[in-house]
Amino acid sequence: MTGEPEKYADRCYRSGSALVAGVLLLGLAGWLGGDAMLRGEGRTPVTALAALLFAVPLVVAFTLRPAVFAGDERLRVRNPFRTIIAPWSTVETIRARYSCELVADGSTYQMWSIPVSLRARNRANRHNDRLARGESPRGGMFGIGGGGFDPEDEREKTAPSDAAIAELRGLAEKHGEDEAAQGPVTVRWSYEILAPLVVGAVGLALLWATA
């Protein structure tokens, strides 16, 4: 026993629907682009290659890449084209309006992997309002005339994005004064995404100009 606090794996926040969409789009792009490169004639294979170099990084950037990782020392926000690393001491606020935002060291950063659903938020608010008025969410006063009982229906609900933001705020409050959570905000551009994207865009532009 060393007396040091136990460290846990980072919590990860990302959109499951975005992951599914990304896999499907990549499969479709690979099928169409691969067929064009193997069976196409003339400039078609080169055009297909340039299109894949342009399209695949975009799909990865906006579907598979976005994620938020929260540990004991820092918050790491992986957005489509850059990664923001904010030690907890630099976090001023984390909020969910029409999008989820991190405010750290005076700058505001979007958190792409935690989408805000106004429909889910309104549904949760209506549910909680009914509970506050003493109405059963299944109809009737205090459950009378309801269509069955589910304990979850008798508890307050929170939209997924708002629940995630509440967790992140709690971590910021808990670890903001920790010695290990000090340091500046760092931002790194995702060159592994940008480089093939630029190459593909330049290739398509040249092919279009010489058509």
N, C-alpha and C positions, 0 to 999 in steps of 0.2 A: 504493500500500500504506500503510495507516494504522497497522498493528501491532495493531489491535484484534481480539479473537477473533471468528471468524465465527459468526453467529447462524443457527440453523436453525428451520424451522417447528415449531410445537408438535406433539407427538405426541398423537393422539386415541385414546381408549379408549371404546368403546361396544358395546352388544350388537346384533349383526346380527339375531338372532331377534326382539328387541323392536322394531326398526325395521320388520320385515316385518309383525309383528302389528299395530303401530300403523297402518300404511298400510291394511291390510285392514279394521280396525275403523273407521277414518275413512271409508273407502269405503262400508261397510255403513251407518254412521250417516247419511252424506250421502244415500244412496239412500232409506232408510226415512224420514228426516226431511224430505227434499225432497218426496217423494211425499205425505206427510201434509200439508205446508203448501200444496201446489199443489192437491190434490184433496180435502182434508178439509173437513168442514162444521162449523159452530158454533164451539166452542172448540178443536177439534182443531188448526188451524194455529197458534194461540197456544201451545197446550200443546207442540206439536212444536218450536216455536222455543225455548221455555224449556228443553225437554229437551236440545236441541242445545247451547244455551249452557252447560248444566251438564255434558253428557257429553263434548263435544269437548275442552275444556280438560283434563279428567281423562285422556282417552286420550293427548293430546299430552304431558302432564306425566309420565306413567309409562312411555311407550314412546319417543317421538321426542326428547324434551328431554334425558333423562339422558346426560351425557358427562363425561369427564375429559380435560382438556387439560394437558399437561406441557411446559413450555418451559425455557429456561435460567435464568429468573429466578423462576418461581413455578409453583404447581400450582393449576389452576382446576377446581373440582368443581361441575358443574352438576347439581343434584338436582331432583326434581319441582317443589318450591315455593321453592327458594332456591339461590343460587350462593355458594360459598365460595371466596375467593381467599387462598391461603396462600403467601407468599414462602418459598423453600426454607429460609431461616434459622429459620423458626418451626416447621418440621416436626419433631416428636419421633419419630414412628414411623408406618409404614404397614403394616397387617397384614391378613391374610385368615384369619378364623376361620369362623364360619357366614355372615359377610358381610364385605365389604372395608371397612376403616375407615381414616380419616386422623385422627391425633392431632396437633394443632397448638396451641401456646400453652395447653396444659392442657385443651382441649376435644376431644371426639370427634365426628367427622362420618362418616356413612355415605357410601359411594360406590356409588350405585345402578347406575351403568352398567357395573360390573364384577361380575357375579353369580358367586357361589361355587357350583361344582358338586361336591358331595361324591362323586358317582359318578365324575366325571372324576379327582378327586384320588385316590380309592381305586384306580381302574384304573391310574393312573400309578405309585402305590406298589407295587401287585402286580407290575407290569412290572419296576420297578427291583429289587424283591426277587429276582425270578427271575434277573435279570442278575447280582446279587451272589452268588447260589448257583451260578453257572456254567451255568444252564439256558437253552436257547434259548426265546424267547417263542413260537416256532412249534412247540415240542414237542421232547422228547428232550434228551439231554445234549449241549451244545456244538453244537447244530444237527442232530445225527443223528436222522433220522426226521422232520425238519421238512418242511413242505409248500412249499418254495421259500425264496429268500433275499431279504430286503429290508434294505438297510443301516440304515434307520431303526429296524428292530426290534432292532438290536444296540446302540442308544444309549439312555441314560437319558431318560425323558420327564417332563414337568412339566405339570400341569393349567394350562389357559389363564389362569385367575384368578391362580394362584400365579406364573406367568411374568410377568404384568403387574405384580404387586406387586413382584417382584424388580427389574424395570426401574425402577419408580418409586423404590424404595429407593436404587438405584444413582444416579439423578439427584439425589436428596436429599443423598447423601453427596458427590457430585461438586461440587454448586453451593451447598451450605449455607453456605460461608464467603465466597462471592462478594459483592462490594460491591453489585452490582445486585440481589441476592436478599435484601436486608434489608427490614424493614418489618413492620407489624402484619397480622394476619389480618382480612379484611373479609368481612362476610356481607350479601348483598342479597336481599331477598324478591322473588319473581317475580310482580310485580303484573300483568303482562300475562297471566298464567295465572289468578291469584286473582280479578281483577276480573270477567271474564265468568263464572267459576265461581260467584261469590257472586250475581251478577245472576240467573243461571239457577236457582240454588237458591231464591232469594227468590221468583222468578216461579212456580216449581213449588209452593212452599208456599202462595202466595196463591191459586193456581188450585185447589189441593186444599181450602183452607179455605172457598172460596166455591162449591164444587161442590154 
